[in-house]
């Protein structure tokens, strides 16, 4: 990184003959008016904080070592204003996200130390949506202090298609409100059978059978990972569909043979749904 001071010299002009007053040259457009931060500096601070996990107080100390005094309060104020500047871009990203037929969504716990009405030990949430082909993918983060169902209702407003999530019931309201088909995740399905396998403490039985079925699907995905989307779809129809059909027959039989409230029963019902 290189720090430079850029001076914009604004020349003033006056005409004694026409007496039109004094004219001053315009300043170059600035990302933040009346700020001494160039777009490059703002980008550097934002990437350091949000991509490289470098807190503002550490960046303040780094700047000091270079002989530059930029208080963390100023850095924080810049980031708030940069967030406002990016609002049109975020809106375009959201339009792009909900314009797809398939969206992946998940929410993860996030701790905020100083939040109105909440203790520092309480949890908030970061909601993450992903859509688009490789090379054209959008990943959109949304913060909310709540995990309630009204959050995905708002985030998925206008979406019409398939939603890939875990089994969290908070997405149900969004699916009911919109024309959204809820799609399960094989990774979460496998996790439930893995939990059942740990409870029974033996690598045999129905839980292991389910894991073996899913492993076959995983091997197919690994083999077609580098293929274009159309070829992946065809390979799944040719290779994965027969496995899933066989699995469905096994599943219907298994559901009648286990306790539906056990971990294995819960895993089977999740897979059936």
C-alpha positions in Angstrom: 0.0 0.0 0.0 1.2 3.5 -0.8 -0.2 6.6 0.9 -0.2 9.9 -1.1 -1.6 13.3 -0.5 -3.4 14.5 -3.6 -3.8 18.3 -3.9 -6.5 19.7 -6.1 -5.7 23.3 -6.9 -8.8 25.2 -7.8 -8.0 28.3 -9.9 -10.2 31.3 -9.5 -11.1 33.5 -12.5 -12.5 37.0 -12.5 -13.4 39.4 -15.4 -13.1 43.2 -14.7 -14.6 44.1 -18.1 -17.9 42.2 -17.7 -18.1 42.3 -14.0 -19.6 38.8 -13.8 -17.9 38.1 -10.5 -15.4 35.4 -9.6 -15.6 31.9 -11.0 -13.9 29.0 -9.2 -13.0 25.7 -10.9 -15.1 22.7 -9.7 -13.6 20.0 -7.5 -13.4 16.5 -9.0 -16.3 14.4 -7.9 -15.8 12.8 -4.5 -17.3 9.6 -3.1 -17.9 11.5 0.2 -18.3 15.3 -0.3 -15.9 17.5 1.7 -13.9 14.4 2.7 -10.2 13.9 2.2 -10.7 10.2 1.4 -10.2 9.2 -2.2 -12.2 6.2 -3.6 -9.0 4.2 -3.4 -8.5 4.8 0.3 -12.2 4.0 1.0 -11.9 0.8 -0.9 -8.6 -0.1 1.0 -10.3 0.4 4.4 -13.4 -1.5 3.4 -11.6 -4.5 2.0 -9.2 -4.6 5.0 -12.1 -4.6 7.4 -14.7 -6.7 5.7 -12.7 -9.1 3.6 -9.4 -9.3 5.6 -11.0 -9.0 9.1 -8.8 -6.1 10.1 -10.7 -4.0 12.7 -10.7 -0.3 12.4 -8.6 0.3 15.5 -5.9 -1.8 14.1 -6.0 0.1 10.8 -5.8 3.3 12.8 -2.5 2.0 14.3 -1.2 0.9 10.9 -1.8 4.4 9.5 -0.1 6.0 12.5 3.0 3.9 11.8 3.1 5.5 8.4 2.7 9.0 9.9 -1.0 9.4 9.0 -3.5 10.3 11.7 -6.9 8.9 10.8 -9.0 8.3 14.0 -11.1 5.1 14.1 -14.2 7.3 14.5 -13.4 8.9 11.1 -12.9 5.4 9.6 -16.2 4.2 11.0 -18.0 7.3 9.6 -16.5 6.6 6.2 -17.7 3.0 6.2 -21.2 4.1 7.1 -21.3 6.6 4.3 -19.8 4.1 1.9 -22.6 1.7 2.8 -25.1 4.3 1.8 -23.2 4.9 -1.5 -23.5 1.2 -2.3 -27.3 1.0 -1.7 -28.1 1.2 -5.4 -25.6 -1.6 -6.1 -27.1 -3.8 -3.3 -30.6 -3.2 -4.7 -29.4 -4.4 -8.1 -27.8 -7.4 -6.6 -31.1 -8.2 -4.8 -33.0 -7.9 -8.1 -30.5 -10.2 -9.7 -30.8 -12.7 -6.8 -34.6 -13.0 -6.7 -34.7 -13.0 -10.5 -33.2 -16.5 -10.6 -35.2 -19.7 -10.5 -32.9 -21.2 -7.8 -31.6 -19.6 -4.6 -29.6 -21.1 -1.7 -30.3 -19.4 1.6 -28.9 -19.9 5.1 -28.6 -17.9 8.3 -25.7 -17.9 10.7 -25.4 -16.6 14.3 -23.7 -13.3 14.7 -22.7 -11.6 18.0 -23.0 -7.8 18.3 -21.4 -6.4 21.4 -23.4 -3.1 21.5 -26.9 -3.4 20.2 -30.0 -1.4 21.4 -32.2 -3.6 23.6 -29.9 -6.6 23.6 -27.2 -7.8 25.8 -23.7 -8.4 24.5 -24.2 -12.2 25.0 -27.3 -12.4 22.9 -27.2 -13.5 19.2 -28.2 -11.8 16.0 -28.1 -13.3 12.5 -26.5 -12.8 9.2 -28.7 -14.1 6.3 -26.8 -15.2 3.2 -28.4 -15.7 -0.2 -26.5 -17.2 -3.2 -27.7 -17.5 -6.8 -26.3 -17.6 -10.4 -23.9 -19.7 -12.4 -20.2 -19.8 -11.8 -18.7 -16.6 -13.0 -22.0 -14.8 -12.7 -22.8 -15.5 -9.1 -24.2 -13.1 -6.5 -23.7 -13.6 -2.8 -25.8 -11.2 -0.7 -25.4 -10.7 3.0 -28.3 -9.2 5.1 -28.0 -8.5 8.9 -31.0 -8.9 11.2 -31.2 -8.9 15.0 -33.9 -11.6 14.6 -34.2 -15.1 13.2 -38.0 -14.8 13.0 -39.9 -15.9 9.9 -40.7 -12.3 8.8 -37.0 -11.8 7.8 -37.0 -14.4 5.0 -40.4 -13.1 3.9 -38.9 -9.7 3.4 -35.6 -11.0 1.8 -37.5 -13.3 -0.7 -40.1 -10.8 -1.7 -40.7 -11.1 -5.4 -38.9 -14.5 -5.7 -40.7 -17.3 -7.6 -38.8 -20.5 -7.8 -36.9 -23.1 -5.9 -35.4 -22.4 -2.4 -32.6 -24.6 -1.1 -32.3 -24.4 2.7 -31.8 -26.5 5.8 -34.9 -27.6 7.7 -35.3 -24.4 9.7 -39.1 -23.7 9.9 -38.5 -19.9 9.6 -38.6 -20.2 5.8 -42.1 -21.7 5.8 -43.9 -18.3 5.9 -41.9 -17.1 2.9 -42.8 -20.2 0.9 -46.5 -19.9 1.8 -46.6 -16.2 0.8 -44.8 -16.6 -2.5 -44.8 -19.2 -5.2 -41.7 -20.9 -3.7 -40.9 -24.6 -3.7 -38.8 -25.6 -0.7 -35.9 -27.9 -1.7 -34.0 -29.9 0.9 -30.2 -30.1 1.2 -28.4 -33.5 0.9 -25.7 -32.3 3.3 -28.3 -31.6 6.1 -30.1 -34.9 5.3 -26.8 -36.8 5.7 -26.0 -34.9 8.9 -29.3 -36.3 10.5 -28.4 -39.9 9.6 -24.9 -39.3 10.9 -26.4 -38.2 14.3 -28.6 -41.3 14.3 -25.6 -43.5 13.6 -23.7 -42.0 16.5 -26.6 -42.8 18.9 -26.8 -46.4 17.9 -23.0 -46.7 18.1 -22.6 -49.1 15.2 -21.9 -48.7 11.5 -24.8 -50.8 10.3 -28.5 -50.6 10.0 -30.8 -48.2 8.2 -28.8 -45.0 9.1 -25.7 -46.5 7.4 -27.8 -47.6 4.4 -29.0 -44.0 3.9 -25.5 -42.6 4.2 -24.3 -45.1 1.6 -27.0 -44.0 -0.8 -26.0 -40.3 -0.3 -22.3 -41.2 -0.7 -23.2 -42.6 -4.2 -24.8 -39.3 -5.1 -21.7 -37.4 -3.8 -19.4 -39.5 -5.9 -21.5 -38.6 -9.0 -21.3 -34.9 -8.1 -17.5 -35.2 -7.7 -17.2 -36.8 -11.1 -19.2 -34.1 -12.9 -18.0 -31.1 -11.0 -16.1 -29.6 -13.9 -18.9 -30.1 -16.5 -21.1 -27.3 -17.8 -24.5 -26.9 -16.2 -26.4 -28.6 -19.0 -24.2 -31.7 -18.9 -24.4 -31.8 -15.1 -28.2 -31.9 -15.4 -28.1 -34.7 -17.9 -25.7 -36.7 -15.8 -27.9 -36.3 -12.8 -30.9 -37.6 -14.8 -29.0 -40.5 -16.1 -27.0 -41.5 -13.0 -28.5 -39.9 -9.9 -32.2 -40.3 -10.6 -32.1 -44.2 -10.5 -30.4 -44.1 -7.2 -32.9 -41.6 -5.7 -35.8 -43.8 -7.1 -34.3 -46.9 -5.4 -33.8 -44.9 -2.2 -37.4 -43.7 -2.2 -38.7 -47.3 -2.3 -36.3 -48.2 0.6 -37.4 -45.1 2.5 -41.2 -45.9 2.3 -40.5 -49.3 3.7 -38.2 -48.1 6.4 -40.7 -45.5 7.7 -43.1 -48.2 8.7 -40.4 -50.1 10.7 -38.9 -47.4 13.0 -40.1 -45.2 15.8 -40.9 -41.8 14.1 -39.7 -39.9 17.2 -36.3 -41.4 17.3 -33.3 -39.8 15.7 -33.5 -42.3 12.9 -37.2 -41.7 12.5 -36.7 -37.9 12.3 -33.9 -38.4 9.7 -36.2 -40.6 7.6 -39.1 -38.2 7.8 -36.8 -35.3 6.8 -35.6 -37.2 3.8 -39.1 -38.2 2.9 -40.2 -34.5 2.9 
